[in-house]
Amino acid sequence: MTPVGLPDTATLNDRFHIGSNTKAMTAFIIAKYVEKGKLNWSTKFFDLFPEWKAKSKPDYENITLQDLLSHKAGIQPFQGEGDPQIPEFKGTNQEKRKQFGQFVLTLEPIKLDAQNPFIYSNAGYTLATLMVEKVTTKSWEQLVEKVFNKDLKLNVKLSWPENQKRKDTWGHSFDQGKLTPVPSTFDYHLDYTEPAGDINIKLKDYIKFIQLNLKGLEGQDNYLNSETYKFIHTGVENYSIGWFNLYDNGEELSVHSGTGAFTYFTIVHIDRLKHIAYIIFTNSFNEDTQKGVRLLMRKLKENYKFNLHPDQKR
């Protein structure tokens, strides 16, 4: 293992795992096929998978694509600790996602209420992905390749950055009070919820993705229509489509963070009024990492405020 504390510095050509920030990218793919007319936000899951209905809990009968992407379908979270025991599925990644989806729909739903207006669920994103896979006849992996690599030239890759065959970042887990480097060969899988959190990318390419969102929110059509961007970010209260939708102290923010199996930590704040985004990538995860990132985010916002054009200041 490579020790922590080497003098090497990260560069714009290094790749970082972005964990749950993948959700916004999966939602972005799905939004493209909504625009193409392959799906509607109101499409019901069982309209596409009617044969699954008999073995699924009746509470899920009317769940829609929008419900799944905004965490309002009551799907079990599948975030690690305390998850239901998952059977071992066989086949391709796409086939295993289907088997997992069928299994998830047999589980008791989690009820939403005033205190819990949404239930954050990685498994919900698998179900939403099954819908776009069905109407496109392409796997999520193929859709990532088409949308982000072929169409947008963003050089997106799956799972952890490759640090054994080339020089790239190592994630660091926190074990017995010490940060421990994790090789890319470590046996890591997301239990069939890869569309919720398993992309790696260079910062300079991720910036291009966020810039598309910023321009869309400003009213510019690009890969998606501006109205689609507005809906993605603000169409649903609390958690919209791949983004937390926050209103705080006069600010309007789209926010998300992600961690790759507690080895990387990334965070994004999009200020929808000032049309500025703040992005921080790190390759470790523990309490100190999170504190440091929060402090750095605050400092970035303070510093950048003084460099804004007078018309941009609030």
Residue pairs with C-beta under 8 A, 6 or more apart in sequence:
1 180
1 181
1 183
2 170
2 181
3 181
4 172
4 178
4 179
4 180
4 181
10 169
10 281
10 283
12 202
12 203
12 204
13 202
13 204
14 161
14 168
14 169
14 202
14 203
15 157
15 161
15 162
15 168
15 169
15 200
15 201
15 202
16 161
16 169
16 200
16 201
16 202
16 203
16 264
16 266
16 281
16 282
16 283
17 159
17 160
17 161
17 171
17 198
17 199
17 200
17 258
17 260
17 263
17 264
17 266
18 197
18 199
18 200
18 201
18 206
18 258
18 260
18 264
18 266
18 281
19 197
19 257
19 258
19 259
19 260
19 261
19 264
19 265
19 266
20 122
20 196
20 197
20 256
20 257
20 258
20 259
21 197
21 199
21 256
21 257
21 258
21 266
21 268
22 194
22 195
22 196
22 197
22 198
22 199
22 258
23 125
23 195
23 196
23 197
23 242
23 256
23 258
24 213
24 232
24 242
24 243
24 256
25 144
25 148
25 156
25 199
25 209
25 242
26 125
26 128
26 129
26 140
26 195
26 196
26 242
27 69
27 128
27 232
27 241
27 242
27 243
28 147
28 209
28 224
28 232
28 242
29 132
29 140
29 143
29 144
29 147
29 148
30 39
30 65
30 69
30 128
30 129
30 131
30 132
31 224
31 228
31 232
31 241
32 147
32 223
32 224
33 39
33 132
33 135
33 136
34 40
34 41
34 65
34 228
35 224
35 225
35 228
38 132
38 135
38 136
39 65
39 131
39 132
39 135
40 65
41 64
41 65
41 66
41 231
41 235
42 64
42 65
42 66
43 64
43 65
43 131
44 62
44 63
44 64
45 60
45 63
45 64
45 65
45 68
45 127
45 131
46 52
46 53
46 56
46 60
46 61
46 63
48 130
48 131
48 134
48 135
49 130
49 134
52 101
52 102
52 105
53 61
55 102
55 105
55 106
56 102
56 105
56 106
57 105
57 106
57 107
57 108
57 109
59 74
59 109
60 73
60 74
60 105
60 109
63 73
63 74
63 75
63 127
64 73
65 128
65 131
66 72
66 236
66 241
67 73
68 75
68 124
68 125
68 127
68 128
68 131
69 124
69 125
69 128
69 241
69 242
70 118
70 236
70 239
70 240
70 241
71 118
71 119
71 120
71 121
71 124
71 239
72 112
72 117
72 118
72 119
72 236
73 109
73 121
73 124
73 127
74 109
74 110
74 111
74 112
74 119
75 104
75 109
75 110
75 119
75 121
75 123
75 124
75 127
76 83
76 84
76 104
76 107
76 108
76 109
76 110
76 121
76 123
77 83
77 110
77 119
77 120
77 121
77 122
77 123
78 104
78 121
78 122
78 123
78 191
78 193
79 120
79 122
83 191
84 107
86 100
86 103
86 191
86 192
87 99
87 103
89 95
89 96
89 99
89 100
89 192
90 96
90 99
91 99
92 139
93 139
93 140
93 141
93 192
93 194
94 133
94 139
94 140
94 141
96 192
97 126
97 129
97 130
97 133
97 140
97 192
97 194
97 195
98 130
99 192
100 123
100 126
100 191
100 192
100 193
101 123
101 126
101 127
101 130
104 123
104 126
104 127
105 127
110 116
110 119
112 118
112 119
117 237
117 238
118 238
118 239
120 239
122 190
122 193
122 196
122 197
123 193
123 196
124 196
125 193
125 195
125 196
126 192
126 193
126 195
126 196
128 195
129 140
129 195
132 140
132 143
133 139
133 140
133 143
136 143
138 146
140 194
140 195
141 158
144 156
144 158
144 199
148 154
148 156
148 209
149 155
149 156
151 223
152 208
152 209
152 212
152 223
154 201
154 205
154 206
154 208
154 209
155 201
155 202
155 205
156 199
156 200
156 201
156 205
157 199
157 200
157 201
158 194
158 198
158 199
158 200
159 184
159 188
159 198
159 200
160 171
160 182
160 184
160 186
160 188
160 200
160 260
160 263
161 168
161 169
161 184
161 200
162 168
162 184
163 169
163 170
163 183
163 184
164 183
164 184
164 185
168 184
169 264
169 283
170 181
170 182
170 183
170 184
170 283
171 181
171 182
171 260
171 261
171 263
171 264
171 283
171 284
171 285
172 179
172 180
172 181
172 182
172 263
172 283
172 284
172 285
173 179
173 180
173 182
173 261
173 262
173 263
173 285
174 180
174 262
174 284
174 285
174 286
174 287
179 284
179 286
182 263
188 261
190 196
190 197
190 198
190 261
197 258
197 260
198 260
200 260
201 209
203 279
203 281
206 279
206 281
207 277
207 279
210 268
210 270
210 277
210 279
211 277
212 222
212 223
212 224
213 229
213 232
213 233
213 254
213 270
213 277
214 270
214 275
214 276
214 277
215 222
216 222
216 224
216 225
216 226
216 228
216 229
216 230
217 226
217 229
217 230
217 233
217 270
217 272
217 275
218 226
218 275
219 226
220 226
224 232
231 240
231 241
232 240
232 241
232 242
232 243
233 240
233 241
233 243
233 245
233 254
233 270
233 272
234 240
234 245
234 252
234 254
234 272
235 241
236 245
237 245
238 244
238 245
239 245
240 254
242 256
243 254
243 255
243 256
243 270
244 253
244 254
244 255
244 256
245 254
246 252
246 253
246 254
246 255
247 253
250 314
251 271
251 273
252 271
252 272
252 273
253 269
253 270
253 271
253 272
254 268
254 269
254 270
254 272
255 267
255 268
255 269
255 270
256 267
256 268
257 265
257 266
257 267
257 268
258 264
258 265
258 266
258 267
259 265
259 266
259 285
262 285
263 283
263 284
263 285
264 281
264 282
264 283
264 284
264 285
265 282
265 284
265 285
265 289
265 290
265 293
266 279
266 280
266 281
266 282
267 279
267 280
267 293
267 297
268 277
268 278
268 279
268 280
269 277
269 278
269 297
269 301
270 276
270 277
271 277
271 278
273 314
274 308
274 312
274 314
275 312
276 304
276 308
276 312
278 297
278 300
278 301
278 304
280 293
280 296
280 297
280 300
282 289
282 292
282 293
305 313
